[in-house]
C-alpha cells in the first residue's frame, strides 16, 4: 500500500513538468520549506520514488520567476501599511497607527485573563509577584493612553477599562486569592468598553485603508488594476470576517475574494507572503494548462473523492 501511495505521488509529480516546458526560469524553490524527511526506513523502491518525486517538484518550481514577472502589481495589506510591489519597485504607504497604539490596552485584557486563571488557587508569594508586576504595567499604560492619537471617546473608554482591570488586580493581590468566577465577572464588566473601542477603531481603520486603496487605484492604469493581486496576512489562526480583507474587497470587488484577494494565516514577513503568491500563481498556471480550470490546483488533489463523501465543497473555518 505504501509503495502504491509513493507511485501516485511520483505519477502526479511527473505531470507537473508539463507546465515547465512553456515557462522555465531560474527561481529557487522558495515555497517548499518542509524539513528534509528521513527515508532510511523506506524500501529501495520507495526511496527511488521519493527521489524522483523531489526532482519533479524542483522542475515544477523553476517556472516561478517567469510567472511572477507577469504580475504587474501585488498589494500587501498590513495593519500599519500597504506595500505595493511592481517589478523591482517597492512602495510602502503608511496607515494611521491608532490601532497599533491602542493594541496594548486591548491586550491588557488578555494578560488579565491569562494571569488570573493561572493564579486561581495559588497562594505562593512568588506567583503573586507576577500580579504585582502586571498592576505596575497597567499603571504605566494609564499614563501612556492620553498621549496616543486615539479619538477622545476611545481614550476615555480605554482608560476606564484599564482602570477596572487595575482595581480588580489590586484587590486580588490584597486578598492573595482569586477564582475563575471572579475573573469572569471582571471580564464581563469590561466587555462593553472593549466592543465599543473595537468598533470605533475598526471604523476609523476601514476608512483610512479604503481611502488609501482608492488613491492607489487612481494612480494605476485599468489594465494593471485588473490584474492586481492583494494579499492580507493573518495570524496563525485565520479569523472570519477580517477587516482588511473586507475593505480591500469593497474597492477591488467582492467577487475577487479568493481569486485575486487572498487572506491567509501565519505570514509575518514579506518573503513568506511572496512565497505564498508564487505558489498560488504557479498552481493556477498548471490548473489552466492541465485541467482547463484555473482553480483546480487550489483544491485538494483528492477533492473529487472528498466531495462524494459529504456531497459538497467545504473549507473548515473556525466556528462563528
Secondary structure, 3 states (H helix, E strand, C coil): CHHHHHHHHHHHHHHHHHHHHCCCCCCCCCCCCCCCCCCCCCCHHHHHHHHHHHHHHHHHHCCHHHHHCCCCCEEEECCCEEEEEECCEEEEEECCCHHHHHHHHHHHHHHHHHHHHHHCCCCCHHHHHHHHHHHHHHHHHHHHHCCCCCCHHHHHHHHHHHHHHHHHHHHHHHHCCCCHHHHHHHHHHHHHHHHHHHHHHHHHHHHHHHHHHHHHHHCCCHHHHCCCEEEEEECCCCCCCCHHHHHHHHHHCHHHECCCEEEEECCCCHHHHHHHHHHHHHHHHHHHHHHCCCCHHHCCCCHHHHHHHHCCCCCCCCCC
